[in-house]
Amino acid sequence: MTISTSRRPRRQAPKLRERQALEFIAHGKTARLDQVAQVLAPGCAPAIDDEPRRRLRKDEPKPPPKAKGGTHTWPLGRHQRVAATLPLVNDWMGWRLALKVHALDDMPDWVFPTEVGLRWLGLSYTPIEFPTGDLPHIYLINEIRLFLMRSTKIPAYAWTSERELEMQEPRKTRGLELPHRPDGIMTIETGGELTVNDQVLHLRAGERLAVEAERSRKEFDELREVLPDLLRHYDRAWYFCGPGAYDAVSKERAKLPHEEQRRIQVFRPRRDDV
């Protein structure tokens, strides 16, 4: 694992959308470079597949130079977006707001906020080590957040990250049982209707939805405890699952009373969704 540190920034300060991207990264602990590029895209639109930049062959003509100055649209291609995001991240490193971490050779780098970056954002999170072992789960949660952020059908909501929930929990003491901590909470700000799997959900302002990301099948005993616990503390629970986890959660959901089943939504997102 390689960690890239500060270099001289090209600009005096970040732009507003960069601050929003840094907040996304900080609440999720870290984010992969292509996910940061999607946060920076208008409407958090997902990228399309493109060819990576390659070296010109001998005697191959150079492409025409890009126009300088003026307004440039954010790239659509995945590799183009990463290339456009790298100079911004390099500036963040120059301001000591973030680090760039090369965790895996066959994947894009990760952006990790520093203590200076957390304080610049006004966040009181305790600094942590780079969460190498949690990267697959963090990646999935970030993808779910991006899906929710770009949705035009979900009523306005406020997001509370697992990191913030953990900070709000009382200190563990002997005999104190804490409720299950979800991967995030959506607090509905304006009521509205949403159709999910042919079911019309009437979401009221103030409702709190627990959001869970499950990559693999969980033990049934654990699910038996988690599902009722979530419904005791939250108005609804939304599960975003991989194939094995989808079957396990769906089976346990089916064992609950009908009214409780209606409060749990289980999603199996397509690749284009999350």
ZABA-367622 format. One record per residue (C-alpha): x, y, z. Coordinates in steps of 0.25 Angstrom, whole numbers, padded with zeros to 4 digits, always signed. Example, Ala and Ser with C-alpha at 12.3 -4.5 7.8 and 13.67 -1.06 7.14 Angstrom:
2
+0049-0018+0031 +0055-0004+0029 
! end
This chain:
274
+0000+0000+0000 +0005+0014-0004 +0001+0027+0002 +0003+0040-0006 +0005+0052+0002 +0005+0067+0000 +0010+0075-0012 +0009+0089-0016 -0005+0093-0020 -0008+0100-0033 -0019+0109-0027 -0022+0117-0015 -0035+0109-0009 -0045+0098-0013 -0058+0101-0020 -0071+0098-0013 -0074+0085-0021 -0060+0080-0016 -0064+0083-0002 -0076+0075-0004 -0068+0063-0010 -0059+0064+0003 -0071+0064+0012 -0075+0051+0004 -0062+0045+0006 -0061+0049+0021 -0074+0043+0025 -0071+0030+0018 -0057+0030+0024 -0051+0028+0010 -0055+0028-0005 -0050+0022-0017 -0045+0032-0028 -0056+0028-0038 -0066+0030-0027 -0061+0044-0024 -0061+0047-0039 -0076+0043-0039 -0079+0053-0027 -0073+0064-0035 -0082+0061-0047 -0095+0069-0049 -0106+0061-0042 -0096+0050-0038 -0098+0044-0052 -0091+0031-0053 -0079+0030-0063 -0079+0022-0076 -0069+0012-0081 -0057+0018-0089 -0043+0014-0093 -0032+0018-0084 -0022+0028-0089 -0010+0021-0096 +0003+0025-0102 +0004+0029-0117 +0010+0020-0126 +0022+0024-0134 +0018+0034-0145 +0004+0034-0140 -0002+0048-0141 -0005+0056-0128 -0019+0059-0125 -0023+0074-0126 -0020+0081-0114 -0032+0085-0104 -0037+0099-0104 -0032+0107-0092 -0040+0116-0083 -0055+0116-0083 -0065+0106-0077 -0062+0091-0079 -0073+0081-0077 -0070+0069-0067 -0065+0057-0075 -0075+0045-0077 -0064+0034-0078 -0059+0027-0066 -0044+0028-0069 -0046+0043-0074 -0053+0046-0061 -0042+0040-0052 -0032+0048-0060 -0040+0061-0058 -0041+0058-0043 -0026+0055-0040 -0022+0070-0041 -0032+0074-0031 -0028+0063-0022 -0014+0067-0023 -0018+0081-0019 -0025+0075-0007 -0012+0068-0003 -0005+0081-0005 -0014+0088+0005 -0012+0076+0014 -0027+0073+0014 -0026+0059+0009 -0017+0047+0005 -0017+0038-0007 -0015+0023-0004 -0011+0013-0014 -0018+0001-0007 -0019-0009-0019 -0011-0010-0032 -0023-0013-0041 -0033-0002-0035 -0033+0013-0035 -0026+0020-0023 -0034+0024-0011 -0036+0038-0005 -0034+0039+0010 -0037+0051+0019 -0026+0056+0028 -0029+0062+0042 -0027+0076+0036 -0037+0073+0025 -0047+0068+0036 -0046+0081+0044 -0046+0089+0031 -0060+0083+0028 -0064+0086+0042 -0065+0071+0046 -0061+0066+0060 -0058+0052+0055 -0047+0045+0062 -0036+0042+0052 -0034+0028+0048 -0024+0019+0041 -0027+0016+0027 -0038+0005+0027 -0031-0005+0018 -0039-0017+0023 -0053-0010+0021 -0051-0005+0007 -0061-0014+0000 -0072-0011+0010 -0069+0004+0009 -0069+0004-0006 -0083-0002-0006 -0088+0008+0004 -0082+0019-0005 -0089+0013-0017 -0102+0013-0010 -0101+0027-0005 -0098+0031-0020 -0110+0024-0024 -0119+0031-0014 -0113+0044-0017 -0116+0044-0031 -0130+0039-0030 -0141+0048-0034 -0152+0040-0028 -0148+0039-0013 -0153+0051-0005 -0143+0061+0001 -0136+0054+0012 -0124+0057+0022 -0113+0046+0022 -0106+0041+0035 -0094+0033+0033 -0090+0021+0041 -0078+0029+0045 -0087+0039+0051 -0096+0029+0058 -0084+0023+0064 -0079+0036+0070 -0093+0039+0076 -0093+0025+0083 -0091+0025+0098 -0078+0019+0103 -0080+0004+0104 -0081-0001+0119 -0083-0015+0125 -0098-0019+0124 -0101-0007+0114 -0107-0013+0101 -0107-0004+0089 -0117-0005+0078 -0111-0010+0064 -0104+0001+0057 -0108+0002+0042 -0099+0007+0031 -0107+0020+0030 -0120+0027+0033 -0129+0035+0024 -0138+0045+0031 -0149+0049+0022 -0150+0064+0021 -0162+0066+0012 -0173+0055+0011 -0176+0048-0002 -0180+0035-0009 -0170+0025-0015 -0173+0012-0023 -0164+0001-0019 -0166-0013-0025 -0181-0010-0028 -0183-0005-0014 -0186+0010-0011 -0179+0015+0000 -0185+0027+0007 -0172+0034+0014 -0176+0044+0024 -0167+0056+0028 -0158+0052+0040 -0158+0037+0037 -0145+0030+0040 -0140+0019+0030 -0129+0010+0034 -0120+0007+0022 -0112-0006+0021 -0102-0011+0011 -0100-0026+0010 -0090-0032+0001 -0091-0047+0005 -0100-0056+0012 -0102-0054+0027 -0105-0065+0037 -0120-0066+0039 -0118-0065+0054 -0112-0051+0053 -0123-0046+0043 -0134-0051+0052 -0128-0042+0063 -0125-0030+0054 -0138-0028+0046 -0147-0027+0058 -0137-0018+0065 -0136-0009+0053 -0152-0008+0053 -0152-0005+0068 -0143+0008+0066 -0146+0012+0052 -0159+0014+0044 -0154+0006+0032 -0141-0002+0028 -0136-0002+0014 -0126-0014+0010 -0117-0013-0002 -0112-0027-0004 -0103-0036-0013 -0110-0049-0018 -0107-0058-0006 -0111-0047+0004 -0123-0043-0004 -0129-0058-0002 -0125-0058+0013 -0131-0045+0016 -0144-0048+0008 -0146-0061+0015 -0145-0055+0029 -0154-0043+0025 -0164-0053+0020 -0165-0059+0034 -0169-0046+0040 -0184-0041+0042 -0189-0034+0030 -0189-0020+0035 -0174-0022+0039 -0171-0027+0025 -0177-0015+0019 -0167-0006+0026 -0155-0014+0021 -0150-0012+0006 -0140-0022+0000 -0133-0017-0012 -0124-0025-0022 -0118-0013-0030 -0113-0015-0044 -0099-0011-0047 -0104+0002-0053 -0112+0005-0040 -0101+0003-0030 
! end
